[in-house]
Amino acid sequence: MNHSTIQSDTSHVVADDLQAGAVLLSASTITGDDVYNMQDEELGKIHDVMLDVAEGKICYAVLASGGFLGMGDRLFAVPWKALKHDKANNRFMLDVNAERLKNAPGFDKGQWPNMADASWNSTVESFYIK
């Protein structure tokens, strides 16, 4: 595969011809990245990334939270636009407190929802997007 990007020591990829400050991250690079809230509480880790292939964009980051050593994690599809990249700390920020996240629409590893369902999508979007 031909890559026209340069990979840095932090495994984040920056293209030479992008606008100043723009960053490209590979999906495999951000899998496992920490997600914190604005109170600096760890909410979990990025478990996966859901792509809209037809539109060519990221729809959701799947957040794993609440388990211990990966066991018993509950998964949450967080709209990509609800996350902010904290480049300085190599993590993502989500403006949701830890208690509210417990009540977010979530799912188990073995029972993923149909993320293309408009009703499900609307429920998730309204939870995270203000």
N, C-alpha and C positions, 0 to 999 in steps of 0.2 A: 504494500500500500504506500502511495506517495503522500508524504506529509509536508505541507508548506509552512509549518509552524516550528518554533524553537521551544524545546522543553527546558525549563529552568530547574535549579536544584530543588525547589519546593514541589516539583511535579506539576506545576501550573504552566500552562502553555500560553505564550504570548505571540501573536502574529506581528511581523514587522510592519505590514501595511494597514493595520487597524488604527482607528482614531486614538489619540493620546488617552491613556487611562483604561482603555478597553482590555478585557482579559477573556481568554478562552480557556475553559477547563474541560478536561476529558471526563466522561461519565465515570470511568473506573478510578480516576483520581479523587473525585469528591465522595465516592462511596466509602463510608466509614468516617467521614468528617463529622466533627462535633457540631451540634446545634444548640445554641444558648439563647436565652431570652434577654430582654433589656435590663433585667435585674441581675444579670450575670449568673443565672442558674442554668446548669446543664439540663437540657430537655431530652437529649438522646443523640442518635447518630443517623446519618443518611444511610439508608439500607439499599435504596435503588432509585433510579430516575425513570420516569415515564415520559416517553416521547410521543408527540403527535406527528407521525411520519408524513401524513398528507399535508399538514401545514408547515412542517419543518421547524418545529419548536418544542421546547421542554414544557410539559404541562404540570407535572407534579414531581416533587421530591418525596420519596417514601421515607418517613421518619420512624425509626425503631426506638421505642421508649418504654420504660417501666420494668424491664426484665433485669436479670442478673447474669452476666457473662453470656448474653445472647439468648438465654433461656427465659421463656415467658414474656418476651417482648410483645407489646401491642404495636401495630403498625398504623400510621396515619399518613394519608395522602395530603401533603401540604402544597397548595398552589405555588408554583415556582416564583410568581411575582410577589408572594408574601415573604419570601426569604431575602435577606440582604447578605452579601458576601463581606465578611470581616477579614480583609486581606492581611491586616497586621497580625492577627491572631490565628490565621489559617483555619477559620471556622465560619459558620453561617449563623445569622441572627434571625430570630422569629419573635415578633411582638405579641406573645401570648404567655401569660403566667403559667407556672407549672400546674396549679390547681385547675385552671380552665382547660388545659390540654387533656386532663383526665376525662373530661366530658366531651371531647372532640369526637366527631364521627371517625371511628377506627375499625380495624379488622385484624383477624388473626393470620399468621403466615400461611396457613393451609386453606384459607377462604377469602381470596381476594375479591373485591367487588368488581362489577362491570364499570370501569372508569369512563366508558363512552356513554353511559346512561345519563341523559340530560337532568333528570331529577336528582340523582346522586351528585352529579357535578355541581348543581345549584346549591345543594345543602352544604357541600364542602366549601365552595367559594364563599358563601355567606358567613360561614364560621370564621374564616381567616381574614377575609378582605374587608377592610373598614371603609 
